[in-house]
């Protein structure tokens, strides 16, 4: 059984852009080191982020937050590849109008 939701009906304006590829950035956390600490970073250094492994990640198109979700690791022939299970999606249609 396919667990994808039914497609959202698109306005004429939105339909014009459905074949245009976009880049989605997934933000897993932020770090705010002092410049002196940043200058001392080297190979194998660890930069601590402001989030935990199980915290939600944020998905952005440009600077616009479009969704939140949980990181997952895929199984099978794609084992080790990261994915995001969406838990909250903004009203994308309103942003295109």
Secondary structure, DSSP 8 states (H G I E B T S, - for coil): -----------HHHHHTTTS----EEE-------HHHHHT--TT-----SS-TTS-EEEEETTEEEEEEEEEE--GGGTT-EEEEEEEE--HHHHH-
